Amino acid sequence: MIEPKVHLAFAPRGAGLQYGVLWFADGKDVYGWYIGSRDGVPEASFFMLPAFYTGRPVALYRTVLDDVYGPWVETTDAPRETALPHTPVPEPLCHELGRLQDEFVRHWLFFDDDPDAAAQAAIYAARELPVRHANIRAERLQKLHTAPAVWHYDTPGADRKVLLALSQRWPLDEQLIE
């Protein structure tokens, strides 16, 4: 069973959830899923960083939609993208990505159209925190390391190099800085 690494960033006095990422390495490749905002609109994609652990220039393969079986594009020099002819992820890993994404969402996130969204939003309101389309579950907020501007959570042992390479190529509004 694959144990993914997780990273979340939350701006308590601004954007709310900036992004959430899960990923795992399989050999030299990295696979995962992220959610965040692009021009203020929610966006989520599955991704692959092919040959990430080889020292070659980094490319990002990502889904156009939040569908591991949907169309994929390659981004080498953002914002230029090239359509890929098929899913670059091996079939068994497609199933695993879908399972991990579902587990990540159930454990960490709630959305404004979820059945329990009103109860979650009430907890946020009591703490004067922003509620957006995608949010960190209220009971998980205590797991985040707090700071004045951005709170974050990282799985122990998470490779920050993966996050840096990914954020420099994804289309989301937020990027990590070295």
C-alpha positions in Angstrom: 0.0 0.0 0.0 1.4 3.4 -1.0 1.7 6.0 1.7 1.6 9.4 0.1 3.2 12.6 1.3 0.9 15.5 2.0 1.3 19.3 2.1 -1.4 21.9 2.7 -1.2 25.7 2.9 -3.9 27.9 4.5 -4.0 31.7 4.8 -6.2 32.3 7.8 -6.7 36.0 7.1 -7.0 35.8 3.3 -7.5 33.1 0.7 -8.2 30.3 3.1 -7.0 27.0 1.5 -4.2 28.1 -0.8 -3.5 24.5 -2.0 -3.4 20.9 -0.9 -1.1 18.3 -2.5 -0.6 14.6 -2.2 2.2 12.7 -3.9 4.3 9.6 -3.9 7.4 8.4 -5.7 7.4 5.3 -7.8 11.0 4.7 -8.9 12.3 7.9 -10.5 8.8 9.3 -11.2 6.5 11.3 -8.9 2.7 11.0 -9.1 0.0 12.9 -7.2 -3.0 15.3 -7.1 -3.4 18.9 -6.1 -6.2 21.4 -5.5 -6.0 25.2 -5.3 -7.2 28.3 -7.1 -6.3 29.6 -10.6 -7.3 33.2 -11.1 -9.4 32.8 -8.0 -11.4 29.8 -9.4 -11.0 26.4 -7.8 -8.9 23.9 -9.8 -7.7 20.4 -9.2 -5.5 18.1 -11.3 -3.7 14.8 -11.1 0.0 15.1 -12.0 3.2 13.3 -12.8 6.8 14.6 -12.6 8.4 12.1 -15.0 12.0 11.1 -14.2 12.1 13.6 -11.3 14.8 11.7 -9.5 17.2 11.5 -12.4 18.6 15.1 -12.5 17.1 15.8 -15.9 15.1 19.0 -16.5 11.8 18.8 -14.7 8.6 18.6 -16.7 5.0 18.5 -15.3 2.4 16.3 -16.8 -1.1 17.2 -15.5 -4.7 16.5 -16.2 -6.7 19.3 -17.8 -9.7 18.3 -15.6 -9.9 16.6 -12.2 -10.0 13.2 -14.0 -7.0 10.8 -14.1 -8.4 9.3 -17.3 -9.2 12.6 -19.0 -6.9 14.7 -21.2 -3.3 15.4 -20.0 -0.9 18.2 -20.9 2.9 18.6 -20.5 4.3 21.8 -19.1 8.0 22.4 -19.3 8.2 26.2 -19.4 5.0 27.6 -17.9 2.6 28.7 -19.2 3.2 26.8 -22.4 1.5 23.5 -22.5 1.4 20.6 -25.0 -1.3 18.0 -25.2 -0.3 14.5 -24.5 -1.7 11.7 -26.7 -2.7 9.5 -23.7 -2.5 9.2 -19.9 1.2 8.9 -19.0 0.3 7.0 -15.8 0.4 3.2 -15.8 -3.1 1.8 -15.3 -2.5 0.3 -11.8 -1.2 3.7 -10.6 -4.3 5.4 -12.1 -6.4 3.3 -9.7 -4.1 4.1 -6.8 -4.1 7.8 -7.5 -7.9 7.8 -7.5 -8.0 5.9 -4.2 -5.5 8.2 -2.6 -7.2 11.4 -3.9 -10.5 10.1 -2.4 -8.9 9.3 0.9 -7.1 12.7 1.0 -10.3 14.6 0.3 -12.3 12.6 2.9 -9.6 13.1 5.6 -8.6 16.7 5.0 -11.1 18.7 3.0 -14.7 19.9 2.8 -16.4 21.7 0.0 -19.1 24.3 0.1 -21.7 21.9 -1.4 -20.9 19.0 1.1 -23.8 17.8 3.3 -21.9 19.0 6.5 -20.6 22.3 4.9 -22.9 24.4 7.1 -21.6 22.9 10.3 -18.0 23.2 9.1 -18.6 26.8 8.0 -20.0 27.7 11.4 -16.8 26.5 13.1 -14.8 28.6 10.7 -17.1 31.6 11.3 -16.6 31.3 15.1 -12.8 31.4 14.5 -13.1 34.2 12.0 -11.6 32.1 9.2 -12.5 32.4 5.5 -14.7 29.8 3.9 -14.2 29.2 0.2 -15.3 26.4 -2.2 -12.5 24.0 -0.9 -11.5 24.1 2.7 -9.6 22.2 5.3 -11.9 20.2 7.6 -12.3 22.2 10.9 -11.2 19.3 13.0 -7.9 19.1 11.1 -6.9 22.7 11.5 -5.1 22.0 14.7 -2.7 19.8 12.8 -1.4 22.8 10.9 1.7 24.7 12.0 0.5 28.2 12.5 2.3 31.4 11.5 1.0 35.0 11.0 0.5 34.8 7.3 0.3 31.1 6.2 -0.4 27.9 8.2 0.9 24.7 6.8 1.0 20.9 7.2 3.7 18.6 5.9 3.8 14.8 6.2 7.1 13.9 8.1 9.8 13.2 5.5 8.0 15.1 2.7 10.5 16.1 0.0 10.2 19.9 -0.4 12.0 19.7 -3.7 8.9 18.0 -5.2 6.7 20.8 -3.9 9.1 23.5 -5.3 9.3 21.9 -8.7 5.6 21.3 -8.9 4.6 24.8 -7.8 6.9 26.4 -10.3 4.9 24.6 -13.1 1.4 24.2 -11.9 -1.2 26.8 -13.0 -2.4 27.7 -9.5 -2.2 31.2 -8.1 0.2 30.2 -5.3 3.8 29.2 -5.6 6.4 28.0 -3.1 9.5 30.0 -2.8 12.9 28.4 -1.9 
